[in-house]
């Protein structure tokens, strides 16, 4: 997934990209959410907005 595509979502900044998109996909401290990928998360963010 291209980060530029995610940042084109209205009101999405780099901090929101990290919290709303990257962390649910998994990080050093958390397992990824099962059956949730970046395209699905981006769809939800476009539909409901970033936090």
C-alpha positions, 0 to 999 in steps of 0.5 A: 500500500502506498502511504501517499494514498492514505494521506490523501484521505481528508483530515488524515495526517501522519499521526493518524496514519500511524494510529488508525492504519499502521497499529491495527496492522500489527507492531512490535507490541501488538498482534495484527487484527485477524482478517483486517488488511490495509485496504479494508482499514483505509475503506473504513477510515474513508467511510467513518473518518480518522480518529 
